[in-house]
Amino acid sequence: MKIPRIQVGLFLATLLFSSLATSQEKLIQVADKIEHAYTFTNTEENHDTVKYQLHHSGASFIKVHFSQFNLGVGDSVTLSSDNSAEKVTYHEGSNEPFFARSISGDAVTIEWRRASESGSLTVDYYTAGYSEDKLQQVGTLSTCGVNERRDAACWEESHPTEFGWSHAVARLLIDGRSLCTAWRVGPENHLMTNNHCVSTSGKLRNTEVWFNYQRMTCNGSLDDVVKVMGNELIKTDYTLDYSLFNVTNFDTIAQFGYLGLTDTPPVYGSGIYIPQHGAGNPKEIAIESDKNGSGLCQIDVASANGRGTGTDTGYFCDTIGGSSGSPVLLSDSHQVVALHHYGGCENQGVKMERIWPEIAPVFGGQLPQGKMGKQPPTSEYPTISVGDVIGDLQQPKNGQLIFVLPASERTQDVVVSMSGGAGDADLYTLSGGRPDKSTYDCRPYRANSNESCEARMESQDLYILISAYSAFSGVTLSVDVK
């Protein structure tokens, strides 16, 4: 029987999409599994501390697996780094296999402090994290054109708002070897990633969540990482490819802020950006795209099929293996519009408008609002005083400048003025914190760079944001008594 061409085409398209989706959802490996059998013994009478060191040259981290982790009453086991102050201590165990939290670096010391004779401790293997050079060998399926993902810190000066919101994004280390991205949603202990990253409670409990895994300066050295463990799987769904979960030791990650959600459908042309931990790298952000005329990331396909019909939205914003689970944020409101999960150019994310109805009960039916984490102290921004005039300001499109009028200068009502120059700069002010495009006290909305904001006398610092709607130059900023 002859099959109509249209049916053959549909069949092949479906088969191709299914194969591509499967390959896209396969988690990348960021560590080798090393068989290493060692049983702790107490060979000396009254010897109450036993130590053992593991070393794996070039490893970025070591994660030890115990086939037996049976601690007696009063016992403790500490794993510590030979390269830093990082350590983790356990006071309880059972005669069951156990994966300890990873220790960064290529050497770890295991110290068993014994208070009884009833315990037993046996290592059967460990995982050794890939070196930075080896991580660079990860494929580039989701890099559309030139790779424009950059270290988060490289955007701090030109895009401080995007950089600030990225603190809520974390790296996942799953079963000691696999990688995804996750992020805090709302003020409580809720995090989100993909179902294809973490779909069961068992897998979640063997998942580490790394916050602040990023460089302190552009292409510089790493910052201090805060690691917590996955705890409870709250909700998960295959078709919409999301998992909502919480973590242990939540108080240690509160400093990193959290993201808000929008249930508005994605709109073609809307600006976006994606903070992510692709390829096991320290945090990167994709903001620019050589595939778009504007040179910036945007929604390129408002609606697309994913694991379900019409579940996704598409974009050419660069991602890579390991970026799964990253938030896709709108450039204007900094709310999450999609949950990234597919690569292939265009890349795809599940629409938050489809996910929200399923998770709304967890949040009491109220869309969570975001809060920027790790706000730098005022001293990290240039200050301006009453009577000052700062000239020749310039920024490329979407670039930003931030100044602070200290509280000590706000003994009278003032007027913040921006004037002159070429292009279009937008003025925002906010007392007590850094403004953005959705949070401000004053936003004049003029079609040029001649804008002003009044600010009443207050005992808080006044933050002044100048954002480039289009590239601008020669702009002057001043603060005067009203």
C-alpha positions as CSV (number, residue, x, y, z in Angstrom):
1,M,0.0,0.0,0.0
2,K,1.3,3.4,-0.9
3,I,1.4,5.8,2.1
4,P,0.5,9.4,1.2
5,R,3.5,11.8,1.2
6,I,2.0,14.1,3.7
7,Q,1.6,11.2,6.2
8,V,5.2,10.2,5.6
9,G,6.3,13.7,6.2
10,L,4.4,14.0,9.4
11,F,5.8,10.7,10.6
12,L,9.4,11.7,9.8
13,A,8.9,15.1,11.5
14,T,7.5,13.4,14.6
15,L,10.3,10.9,14.7
16,L,12.9,13.6,14.2
17,F,11.4,15.8,17.0
18,S,11.2,12.8,19.3
19,S,14.8,11.8,18.7
20,L,16.0,15.4,19.0
21,A,14.0,15.9,22.2
22,T,15.5,12.7,23.7
23,S,19.0,13.8,22.9
24,Q,18.4,17.3,24.3
25,E,17.0,15.9,27.6
26,K,20.0,13.6,28.2
27,L,21.9,15.1,31.1
28,I,25.5,15.9,30.5
29,Q,28.2,14.3,32.7
30,V,30.5,16.6,34.7
31,A,32.4,13.9,36.7
32,D,34.0,10.5,36.5
33,K,33.1,7.6,38.8
34,I,36.2,6.2,40.4
35,E,36.0,2.8,42.1
36,H,37.9,3.1,45.4
37,A,37.4,0.5,48.2
38,Y,38.6,1.5,51.7
39,T,37.3,0.3,55.1
40,F,38.2,2.3,58.1
41,T,39.8,0.3,60.9
42,N,40.9,1.1,64.4
43,T,44.3,-0.5,64.7
44,E,45.5,1.3,67.8
45,E,44.0,0.8,71.3
46,N,42.1,3.9,72.6
47,H,42.7,5.6,69.2
48,D,39.5,7.6,68.9
49,T,40.2,9.5,65.6
50,V,40.9,7.9,62.2
51,K,41.8,9.9,59.1
52,Y,42.0,9.0,55.4
53,Q,42.8,11.2,52.5
54,L,41.6,10.9,48.9
55,H,43.4,12.7,46.1
56,H,42.5,13.0,42.4
57,S,44.8,15.2,40.5
58,G,43.0,18.0,38.5
59,A,39.5,17.3,39.9
60,S,37.3,20.3,40.5
61,F,35.5,18.5,43.3
62,I,35.4,15.1,45.0
63,K,32.2,13.5,46.2
64,V,32.6,10.4,48.3
65,H,30.2,7.4,48.3
66,F,30.1,5.1,51.4
67,S,28.7,1.6,51.1
68,Q,28.5,1.6,54.9
69,F,27.9,4.7,57.0
70,N,27.1,3.4,60.4
71,L,28.0,5.8,63.1
72,G,27.9,4.9,66.8
73,V,26.5,7.1,69.5
74,G,28.5,10.3,69.8
75,D,30.5,9.6,66.6
76,S,31.1,12.2,63.8
77,V,32.5,12.1,60.3
78,T,34.0,15.3,58.8
79,L,35.0,15.7,55.2
80,S,37.2,18.7,54.6
81,S,39.1,20.3,51.7
82,D,42.9,20.4,51.6
83,N,42.7,23.5,49.4
84,S,40.2,25.7,51.3
85,A,38.1,26.0,54.5
86,E,35.2,24.0,53.1
87,K,34.0,21.1,55.2
88,V,30.9,19.2,56.1
89,T,30.2,17.1,59.3
90,Y,27.8,14.3,59.9
91,H,26.7,13.1,63.3
92,E,24.2,10.4,62.3
93,G,24.2,7.5,59.9
94,S,22.8,4.1,59.1
95,N,24.2,0.9,57.8
96,E,23.0,2.0,54.3
97,P,24.8,3.4,51.2
98,F,25.4,7.1,51.6
99,F,26.6,9.9,49.3
100,A,28.3,12.7,51.2
101,R,28.2,16.2,50.0
102,S,30.9,17.2,47.6
103,I,34.1,19.0,48.6
104,S,35.6,21.4,46.1
105,G,39.2,20.8,45.0
106,D,41.2,17.7,44.1
107,A,41.8,16.4,47.7
108,V,39.5,15.6,50.6
109,T,40.3,14.3,54.1
110,I,37.8,12.1,55.8
111,E,38.0,12.2,59.6
112,W,36.1,9.8,61.8
113,R,35.9,10.8,65.5
114,R,34.8,7.7,67.4
115,A,33.0,7.8,70.7
116,S,31.9,4.1,70.7
117,E,33.0,0.8,69.2
118,S,29.8,0.0,67.3
119,G,30.3,2.0,64.1
120,S,31.5,0.9,60.7
121,L,32.6,3.1,57.7
122,T,33.4,1.9,54.2
123,V,34.1,3.9,51.0
124,D,33.3,2.1,47.8
125,Y,33.7,4.9,45.2
126,Y,33.9,8.6,44.6
127,T,33.2,11.0,41.8
128,A,35.8,13.4,40.5
129,G,34.6,16.6,38.9
130,Y,35.9,17.4,35.5
131,S,38.6,20.0,35.2
132,E,37.8,23.3,33.5
133,D,39.6,22.2,30.3
134,K,37.5,19.0,30.1
135,L,34.3,20.9,30.7
136,Q,35.0,23.0,27.5
137,Q,34.6,19.8,25.5
138,V,30.9,19.7,26.1
139,G,28.9,20.0,22.8
140,T,27.5,23.3,21.5
141,L,24.1,22.1,20.2
142,S,22.3,25.0,21.8
143,T,24.7,27.7,20.9
144,C,23.0,29.7,18.1
145,G,25.7,31.3,16.0
146,V,28.5,32.9,18.0
147,N,28.6,31.9,21.6
148,E,27.4,35.0,23.5
149,R,27.1,33.4,27.0
150,R,29.4,35.3,29.3
151,D,30.5,35.1,32.9
152,A,27.8,36.7,35.1
153,A,30.4,39.1,36.4
154,C,31.2,40.3,32.9
155,W,27.7,41.9,32.8
156,E,27.9,43.5,36.2
157,E,28.9,47.0,35.0
158,S,26.9,47.2,31.8
159,H,23.8,45.3,33.0
160,P,23.7,45.5,36.8
161,T,20.0,44.7,37.1
162,E,20.3,41.4,35.1
163,F,23.4,40.6,37.1
164,G,21.6,41.3,40.4
165,W,18.6,39.0,39.5
166,S,21.0,36.2,38.5
167,H,22.0,35.6,42.1
168,A,18.8,33.5,42.6
169,V,20.1,30.9,40.1
170,A,22.0,27.8,41.2
171,R,23.9,24.8,39.8
172,L,22.6,21.3,40.4
173,L,24.9,18.3,40.9
174,I,22.8,15.2,40.5
175,D,23.9,11.8,41.7
176,G,27.5,13.1,41.9
177,R,27.9,13.2,38.1
178,S,25.1,15.0,36.2
179,L,24.3,18.7,35.8
180,C,21.3,21.0,35.5
181,T,20.3,24.5,36.6
182,A,17.7,25.5,39.2
183,W,16.5,28.8,40.8
184,R,14.6,30.1,43.8
185,V,11.0,31.1,43.2
186,G,9.3,33.3,45.7
187,P,10.4,34.2,49.3
188,E,9.8,30.7,50.8
189,N,11.7,27.5,50.4
190,H,10.7,26.8,46.8
191,L,13.1,26.0,43.9
192,M,12.4,25.0,40.3
193,T,14.1,22.9,37.7
194,N,13.2,20.5,34.9
195,N,11.4,17.1,35.4
196,H,14.0,15.6,33.2
197,C,16.7,16.7,35.6
198,V,15.0,15.6,38.9
199,S,11.8,13.6,38.7
200,T,11.8,11.4,41.9
201,S,12.3,12.0,45.6
202,G,15.2,9.6,45.6
203,K,17.1,11.5,42.9
204,L,16.4,14.8,44.7
205,R,17.9,13.6,47.9
206,N,21.1,12.9,46.0
207,T,21.1,16.3,44.4
208,E,23.3,19.2,45.5
209,V,22.3,22.8,44.9
210,W,25.2,25.2,44.5
211,F,24.5,28.9,45.0
212,N,27.1,31.6,44.3
213,Y,29.1,29.3,42.0
214,Q,30.4,32.2,39.9
215,R,33.4,34.3,39.3
216,M,34.1,37.4,41.4
217,T,35.3,39.4,38.4
218,C,35.0,38.9,34.7
219,N,36.9,35.7,33.9
220,G,38.5,35.9,37.4
221,S,38.7,33.6,40.3
222,L,35.7,31.7,41.9
223,D,33.6,33.2,44.7
224,D,32.7,31.2,47.8
225,V,30.1,28.5,47.0
226,V,27.2,27.8,49.3
227,K,26.0,24.1,49.0
228,V,22.7,22.7,50.2
229,M,20.9,19.4,49.5
230,G,17.6,18.7,47.8
231,N,15.0,17.7,50.4
232,E,11.3,17.4,49.4
233,L,9.8,17.0,45.9
234,I,6.7,19.2,46.1
235,K,5.3,18.9,42.5
236,T,6.6,17.5,39.2
237,D,5.1,17.0,35.8
238,Y,6.4,15.2,32.7
239,T,4.5,17.1,30.0
240,L,5.4,20.5,31.3
241,D,8.8,19.3,32.3
242,Y,9.1,21.0,35.7
243,S,9.9,20.0,39.2
244,L,9.2,22.2,42.3
245,F,11.2,21.3,45.4
246,N,12.7,22.5,48.6
247,V,16.2,22.2,50.2
248,T,17.9,21.6,53.5
249,N,19.5,24.5,55.4
250,F,17.3,27.0,53.6
251,D,18.5,29.9,55.8
252,T,22.0,29.7,54.2
253,I,20.6,30.6,50.8
254,A,18.2,33.4,51.8
255,Q,20.8,36.0,50.9
256,F,20.7,35.2,47.2
257,G,17.2,36.6,46.6
258,Y,14.4,35.0,44.6
259,L,12.6,35.4,41.3
260,G,9.0,36.2,40.5
261,L,6.7,34.7,37.9
262,T,4.4,36.0,35.1
263,D,1.4,34.1,33.8
264,T,1.2,36.3,30.7
265,P,1.8,34.4,27.4
266,P,5.1,35.1,25.7
267,V,5.0,37.7,23.0
268,Y,7.1,37.7,19.9
269,G,9.9,40.2,20.1
270,S,9.9,40.6,23.9
271,G,13.4,41.0,25.2
272,I,14.7,38.2,27.4
273,Y,17.9,37.0,29.2
274,I,18.9,33.6,30.6
275,P,21.2,33.1,33.7
276,Q,22.5,29.6,33.6
277,H,25.1,27.0,34.6
278,G,25.6,25.3,31.2
279,A,28.4,22.8,30.7
280,G,29.2,22.8,34.4
281,N,30.6,26.4,34.1
282,P,30.4,29.0,36.8
283,K,27.3,31.1,36.3
284,E,26.9,32.7,32.9
285,I,24.2,35.0,31.5
286,A,23.0,35.1,27.9
287,I,21.8,38.6,27.0
288,E,22.9,39.2,23.4
289,S,22.1,37.3,20.3
290,D,23.7,37.6,16.8
291,K,20.6,35.9,15.4
292,N,18.4,39.0,16.1
293,G,18.5,42.4,14.4
294,S,18.6,44.1,17.7
295,G,21.6,42.1,18.8
296,L,19.7,41.1,21.9
297,C,17.9,38.0,23.1
298,Q,14.2,37.9,22.5
299,I,11.2,35.6,22.1
300,D,11.5,34.4,18.5
301,V,8.6,31.9,18.5
302,A,5.8,32.8,20.8
303,S,4.3,29.3,20.9
304,A,5.8,25.9,20.0
305,N,5.3,22.3,20.7
306,G,7.5,20.7,23.5
307,R,6.5,17.5,25.4
308,G,3.0,18.7,24.8
309,T,1.2,20.7,22.1
310,G,1.7,24.4,22.5
311,T,3.5,24.1,25.8
312,D,6.7,25.9,24.8
313,T,8.1,29.2,23.5
314,G,11.3,29.6,21.4
315,Y,14.3,31.8,21.3
316,F,17.9,32.0,19.8
317,C,19.4,33.1,23.1
318,D,22.4,30.8,23.7
319,T,22.3,27.9,26.1
320,I,24.2,24.6,26.3
321,G,24.0,21.2,27.9
322,G,23.5,21.7,31.6
323,S,21.4,24.9,31.1
324,S,18.2,22.8,31.5
325,G,16.1,24.2,34.3
326,S,17.3,27.8,33.8
327,P,14.8,30.7,34.1
328,V,14.0,32.7,31.0
329,L,13.4,36.3,32.3
330,L,11.7,39.2,30.6
331,S,14.1,42.1,30.1
332,D,11.6,44.7,31.2
333,S,9.9,43.2,34.3
334,H,12.6,40.6,35.2
335,Q,9.9,38.1,35.8
336,V,10.2,34.4,34.7
337,V,8.2,33.9,31.5
338,A,9.5,30.3,30.7
339,L,11.5,27.4,32.1
340,H,14.3,26.5,29.7
341,H,14.4,22.8,28.7
342,Y,15.3,22.2,25.1
343,G,18.3,23.1,22.9
344,G,18.7,23.1,19.1
345,C,18.3,26.6,17.7
346,E,15.8,27.7,18.3
347,N,16.1,26.8,22.0
348,Q,12.9,26.3,23.9
349,G,11.4,26.8,27.3
350,V,8.0,25.7,28.8
351,K,5.7,28.7,29.1
352,M,5.2,29.8,32.7
353,E,1.5,30.5,31.9
354,R,1.1,26.7,31.5
355,I,3.1,25.8,34.6
356,W,1.5,28.4,36.9
357,P,-2.0,26.8,37.2
358,E,-0.5,23.6,38.4
359,I,1.7,25.1,41.1
360,A,-0.6,28.1,42.1
361,P,-2.0,26.2,45.2
362,V,1.5,26.0,46.6
363,F,1.7,29.8,46.5
364,G,-1.8,30.4,47.8
365,G,-2.9,31.4,44.3
366,Q,-0.7,34.6,44.3
367,L,1.9,35.0,41.7
368,P,5.2,35.3,43.6
369,Q,7.1,38.6,43.2
370,G,10.9,38.7,43.0
371,K,13.5,40.2,45.3
372,M,17.1,40.9,44.1
373,G,19.7,39.1,46.2
374,K,23.2,40.1,47.3
375,Q,22.6,43.8,46.9
376,P,26.1,45.4,46.9
377,P,26.7,48.1,49.5
378,T,26.3,51.7,48.5
379,S,30.1,52.1,48.3
380,E,30.2,49.9,45.3
381,Y,28.2,52.5,43.3
382,P,29.5,56.0,42.5
383,T,28.0,58.6,44.8
384,I,26.5,62.0,43.7
385,S,26.0,65.0,46.0
386,V,23.5,67.8,45.9
387,G,24.9,70.4,43.5
388,D,27.0,67.9,41.5
389,V,26.9,67.8,37.7
390,I,28.2,64.7,36.0
391,G,28.6,65.1,32.3
392,D,29.5,63.1,29.2
393,L,27.6,59.9,30.3
394,Q,27.2,57.2,27.6
395,Q,26.0,53.6,27.3
396,P,25.1,51.1,24.5
397,K,21.5,50.0,24.1
398,N,20.2,48.3,27.2
399,G,23.3,49.4,29.2
400,Q,22.8,50.9,32.6
401,L,24.5,53.3,35.0
402,I,23.7,53.6,38.7
403,F,24.5,56.4,41.1
404,V,23.6,56.9,44.8
405,L,22.7,60.1,46.6
406,P,23.6,59.2,50.2
407,A,21.0,59.6,53.0
408,S,23.3,62.3,54.5
409,E,22.6,64.5,51.5
410,R,18.8,64.2,51.7
411,T,18.2,66.9,54.3
412,Q,16.0,68.8,51.8
413,D,13.7,67.9,48.8
414,V,15.8,67.5,45.7
415,V,15.3,67.3,41.9
416,V,17.3,64.7,39.9
417,S,17.8,65.9,36.3
418,M,19.1,64.3,33.2
419,S,19.6,66.4,30.0
420,G,21.3,66.8,26.7
421,G,23.2,64.4,24.5
422,A,22.2,62.1,21.7
423,G,20.0,58.9,21.9
424,D,17.4,58.0,24.5
425,A,18.3,57.5,28.1
426,D,15.6,56.7,30.7
427,L,15.7,57.9,34.3
428,Y,14.5,55.9,37.3
429,T,14.8,56.7,41.1
430,L,14.1,54.6,44.2
431,S,14.7,55.2,47.9
432,G,16.4,52.5,49.8
433,G,17.2,50.1,47.0
434,R,18.3,49.7,43.4
435,P,15.4,50.5,40.9
436,D,14.6,48.5,37.8
437,K,12.0,48.7,35.1
438,S,9.2,47.4,37.3
439,T,10.2,48.8,40.7
440,Y,10.8,52.6,41.1
441,D,9.5,55.8,42.8
442,C,9.8,57.9,39.7
443,R,10.0,57.1,36.0
444,P,9.2,60.2,33.8
445,Y,8.6,58.5,30.4
446,R,10.0,61.0,27.8
447,A,11.0,60.3,24.2
448,N,14.5,61.7,24.8
449,S,17.1,62.1,27.5
450,N,15.6,65.2,29.1
451,E,13.9,63.9,32.2
452,S,13.7,64.8,35.9
453,C,12.5,63.3,39.1
454,E,11.6,64.9,42.4
455,A,12.6,63.2,45.7
456,R,11.4,64.2,49.1
457,M,13.7,64.5,52.1
458,E,14.2,61.0,53.6
459,S,16.7,59.1,55.8
460,Q,17.4,56.5,53.1
461,D,19.9,56.5,50.2
462,L,18.4,57.5,46.9
463,Y,19.4,55.1,44.0
464,I,19.4,56.7,40.5
465,L,19.3,54.4,37.5
466,I,20.0,55.6,33.9
467,S,19.0,52.9,31.4
468,A,19.7,53.1,27.7
469,Y,16.4,52.6,25.8
470,S,18.7,53.2,22.8
471,A,22.4,54.0,22.8
472,F,23.1,57.4,24.2
473,S,26.1,59.7,24.7
474,G,26.8,63.2,26.0
475,V,24.1,63.0,28.7
476,T,24.4,65.1,31.9
477,L,23.1,64.1,35.3
478,S,22.6,66.7,38.1
479,V,21.0,66.9,41.6
480,D,19.7,70.2,42.9
481,V,17.7,71.5,45.8
482,K,14.0,71.7,44.8
